[in-house]
Each structure stands twice: as C-alpha cells, then as structure tokens.
Amino acid sequence: MFSSKLTVAVVDDDEAVRDALSNLLASLDLGVATFASAEDFLASSACHAAACLITDVQMPGMSGLDLQRHLIGDGNRMPVILITAFPRDHVRQQAEADGAFGFFAKPFDGGLMIDCIERALAAKGANG
C-alpha cells in the first residue's frame, strides 16, 4: 500500500495504545517510531524524519496540542492526528484550527484512522 520508507511517529503515554497503533501501521507497510512523551519525540530524529504524527492530547508534561503548536512554531508541517480519551468540542476546535488532519476519541475506529493516515500521507507527499 505505502512505501515502507515512510515512518509514522506515535506519541502516547499509554503503552497499549502505542502497541495497537504500531500493529495498525505495520499492517499498512509503514514504519513506526513510538514515544511515551512529546519530549522524547522532540529529542529524537523522528521529529524531522517522520511523514506523519499521531499523538495523544492528554499526557504528562507537554500535551498533544502543545506538541502540535511546537512543531508549527518550528516550521515543521508534518501532518498531525490527535487522539484522546476525553473528547471535548473546544479541544477539537483548537486542534482543527491549528491544522490537525484528524481528531479521534479513544477507542477509535481502525478503518477511519487508516483513511485519515492515508489522507495525511498523501498531503505530505503533495507538500513535500
């Protein structure tokens, strides 16, 4: 489906969610880099190399929204998909205003997530 050269970064403090997303991404023949915190992600090479980011909204330390804003501030236009166990309309609106490709409540529908990942990677390819 995709080139295995494409890597999607997953940032979530819940190991089970990281594992589930890793399995989903592997089924799409995508590489995956997982991180337990936004800070770990920002300190890694994946911060600049990943084709897409899937991140939890609520995490200890830097939140997913703060991570998205940080990337934008650094000029990194990596597509961002946000996931949360606590969906709130104002959080969704902020994520979308900041350019999020998707906003999913946990547990999310795998098919809808795949569609969103495909759109994000297609947009990344079109935008370089």
C-alpha positions in Angstrom: 0.0 0.0 0.0 2.7 2.5 1.1 6.5 2.5 0.8 8.0 1.0 3.9 10.3 4.0 3.8 7.5 6.2 5.2 7.5 6.3 9.0 4.7 7.4 11.2 5.5 8.6 14.7 3.2 7.7 17.6 3.3 9.6 20.9 1.2 8.3 23.7 1.9 7.7 27.3 -0.2 4.5 27.2 1.9 1.6 26.0 -1.2 -0.4 24.9 -2.2 2.4 22.6 1.3 2.7 21.2 1.3 -1.1 20.6 -2.1 -1.1 18.9 -1.2 1.8 16.6 2.2 0.1 15.8 0.3 -3.0 14.7 -2.1 -1.0 12.6 0.7 0.9 10.9 2.7 -2.2 10.3 -0.4 -3.7 8.6 -0.2 -0.8 6.1 3.5 -1.5 5.4 4.5 1.7 7.2 7.5 2.2 9.5 6.7 3.3 13.0 8.5 5.1 15.8 6.9 5.2 19.2 7.4 7.5 22.1 6.0 7.7 25.6 6.1 11.5 25.7 6.2 14.6 23.5 9.6 15.5 25.0 11.1 12.1 23.9 9.7 12.6 20.4 11.2 16.1 20.1 14.6 14.8 21.2 14.6 12.1 18.5 15.5 12.1 14.8 11.8 11.1 14.1 10.8 14.7 14.9 12.1 15.7 11.5 12.1 12.4 9.6 8.5 11.1 10.2 5.9 11.5 7.5 3.1 11.9 10.0 2.5 12.2 13.7 -0.3 10.5 15.8 -0.3 11.9 19.3 -2.5 11.7 22.4 -4.0 15.0 23.6 -3.5 14.5 27.3 -0.1 13.3 28.5 2.1 14.2 31.4 4.4 17.1 30.5 3.7 18.5 27.1 0.2 17.9 25.7 -0.5 16.8 22.2 -1.9 20.2 21.4 1.3 21.8 22.7 3.3 19.4 20.6 1.4 20.3 17.5 1.9 24.0 18.2 5.6 23.5 18.9 6.1 21.7 15.5 4.2 24.5 13.7 6.4 27.1 15.5 9.5 25.3 14.3 8.2 25.4 10.7 7.6 21.6 10.8 4.4 21.0 8.8 4.2 17.3 9.5 0.6 16.1 9.4 -0.7 15.6 12.9 -3.6 13.3 14.0 -4.8 13.7 17.6 -6.4 11.0 19.7 -7.9 11.4 23.2 -9.9 9.5 25.8 -11.6 12.8 26.8 -13.0 14.3 23.6 -14.1 17.9 24.2 -15.5 20.2 21.5 -13.2 23.1 22.3 -10.1 20.9 22.1 -11.3 19.5 18.8 -11.9 23.1 17.5 -8.4 24.1 18.7 -6.7 21.1 17.1 -8.5 21.7 13.8 -7.8 25.5 13.9 -4.1 24.5 14.3 -4.4 22.3 11.2 -4.8 18.8 12.6 -5.6 16.2 10.0 -7.8 14.2 12.4 -9.2 14.1 15.9 -10.3 10.8 17.3 -11.9 9.7 20.5 -10.5 6.5 22.1 -11.3 3.8 21.3 -11.3 4.9 17.6 -12.4 3.1 14.5 -9.4 1.5 12.8 -10.9 2.0 9.3 -11.5 5.7 9.9 -7.9 6.0 11.3 -6.5 4.3 8.2 -8.4 6.7 6.0 -7.1 9.7 7.9 -3.5 8.4 7.8 -3.8 7.8 4.0 -5.0 11.4 3.5 -2.3 12.8 5.8 0.5 10.9 3.9 -1.0 11.9 0.5 -1.0 15.6 1.6 2.6 15.2 3.0 3.6 13.8 -0.4 2.0 16.7 -2.3 3.5 19.3 0.0 7.0 17.7 0.2 
